[in-house]
Amino acid sequence: MNYYYHYTSRYNAQGILAAGKLRPSRPSGVTYLTDQLFGNGAEASDVLGIGTIPIEICFAIPEGDAIGISGPRIAAGYNSSNQMRSGGGIEYTTSYEIPIISTTTVVMKIP
């Protein structure tokens, strides 16, 4: 079975689990996914250019549960005054909600 992965913080994961679905984020209106499984949150943050939240949780979503997928695209880097992420990974997006009934939740390893 093939999977898409969604990386997020523990805080955001609680909301996802309570809702029973991944919802498109505001203001972008999309949910970001990747087909790349990373060993820890720091690696995921760097390769996917995620600089605004700590990456602590990964949702493994069966490919058939995600509809309206757009991509793949190369993830852009993220630069701010105190953080830099290189990007370069593979990202997909969807503007549809994704049920997490058959999703596996993975706690990321601390590097």
Secondary structure, 3 states (H helix, E strand, C coil): CCEEEEEECHHHHHHHHHHCEECCCCCCCCEEEECCCCCEHHHHHHHHCCCCCCCCEEEEEEHHHCCCCEEEEECCCEECCCCEECCCCEEEEECCCEECCCCEEEECECC
